[in-house]
Amino acid sequence: MCQYANANTTHMIFFAGWIPCVHPAIIGTLAYYLISTLLYTMKIYTFILSACLLLVCSACHEASHHLLLGGSGWDKIAIVNKNTKEIEWEHPLEKGWECNSVAVTPDRNILFSYSKGAKLITRDHEEIWNISAPEGCEMQTARVLSNGNYLLAWCGNPATIMEVNAKGEILSKTDFDTRIEQPHAQFRQVNKNKRGNYLVPLFATSEIREISPSGQLLKSVKVDGNPFSVAALDNGNYLVACGDAHCFIELNFETGDIVREMNANDIEGAQLFFVAQLLPKRDGGLYICNWQGHDGEAAKGHYPQLIEINGAGKMVWDLNDNATFGMISSICPID
């Protein structure tokens, strides 16, 4: 038996045999440290577990990285797994349906142009709406705007740009004269800039026009080739795909100056043919749709139909299988 006394009471603690008696304060201190150590260990395990889960989720996200692709002359639009390079979903197109625009909407539906019109469909191939182009016109643009509405445009006399909502209801309509007689020689992908105007790359006249919503011509800049698309960069410039010029450029639209240019043989391991849609990536990289429909020898050379380059211009990924993927002129990533 051992005895400790204080001013108020006497605490008696009994121990068996030879085990020495321990002051209660020491026992409390030991208990405190034991509990603290246990909690600290649990925090470490929790941190490790969280890190593992984060890695797993990141791996899952990377594994689920997909691309929606379409192309003039291809008999389908398709979702491709970027890692396996396999088609995981496809929607057939009828003969003569020239598709030069594909997009995934905020609610995961599929929007595409098909020359005779533009359709919004579900992943189950159910048609939500179909907006037809007038007889003799060609619907070439179908894209999702930053506000969630959709931008459609058909070539014709006059050419028409319209914005519609998710229900297919027309919100605005802009008619304008391209001064190009043949609709097929007018444009492919129209875009909208931060000023709320439309950027129209014109094939036959080799120029980029800025058109107001009222249809007024605000500015025009000449470029090489037959420009297919215009993509905005964070620095205020634009990337212009120059089609059969086999190149693309970074353009200061305000001054008309070419900041940089990438030509047919500037990418190691690839050759540029008709440069169709360009899609800048958030990491500074770029997707290049390398359409090969105007060169009968392209397929024999085994050159990629879709190219991804990094910020330094080095090819880091590609699709190179003409038999499977046909000719690709449009792309939309699915995060």
C-alpha positions, 0 to 999 in steps of 0.5 A: 500500500502507498499513501499520498495526502493533500490538504483535502483528502488521502488517496489510497492506491493498491498495487499487487505484489512488488509493483511500485506505487505511482502518483496519480499526477504521473498516471494522468500525464502518461494517459495524456501522452498515450491519447495524444500519440494515438490521436496523432497516429490516427491523423497520419493514417487519415492523411495517408488514406486521403492521399491514396484516395486522391491518387485513385480519383486522379487516376480515374479522372485521367482514365476517363478523359474522352474526346468527341470527334467528327469530320467531313467525310466520316460516316459517324461522330464518335467519343474516343477514350484518349488513353486506349484510343478506342471508340466507346460511343458513336452515332451514325451519319447519313451519306452526304452529312458533312459534319464540321462541328461537334460539341458536348453541352453542359448537360452532357448531350451531343450537339453537331452540325451536319450540312443540312442542319444541326441536331441536339441528341442524347447519349441514347441517340434520342433527338432533342431538336433538329434545326434545318438549314434552308434549301441550298444552304449548308449548316457548318457551325454548331458550338456551345457558348460560355453562357450555356446557349448554342451558336449555329451558322449556315452558309448561304445568300445571305449567310446566317448566324443564330443563337439558340437555347437548350430547347432549340428556341431561337434567341437571336438571328444575324443575316449577312452577305459574305459576297461569296456566291457558292455557299460551300466556299464560305466558312466552316466554324464561326466563333464569338469574341468577348466583345459579343461580335462574330468572327467568320473565317472565309474560305474563298477570300482568305480573310477573318471578318468581325461581324456585329450582331446586327450584321455590320462588317466591323473589321477584316484581316487577310490570312493565308490559305482557306481559314477553317477556324479561329480560337481565342488565346488568353493573351488576346490573340487568336489561333487561325487554322489556315486549311490548305496552306498546311499551317496555322498562325497566331494572329494579333487581330487588332494589328493584323500582325502574325505573331508566330506560324507553324508550318507543314513540317515543323512538328516532329513526327507529323506533317500538317495537311488541311489544318481544320479545328484548333483547340487550345488546352488549359495547360498551354498545349493544343489539339490540331485536327489534321484533315486529309481529305484534299490529299490522296497521298496523305493516308499512304504516308501514315500521318496522324489525323489528330495531333496534340502538342505541348506549349513547346510545339512537341507532339505528345499524343496523336491518333493515327489510324485512318481505317478506324477514325476516318478524317477528323475536322472537329473536336470537343474534350469531355472532362 
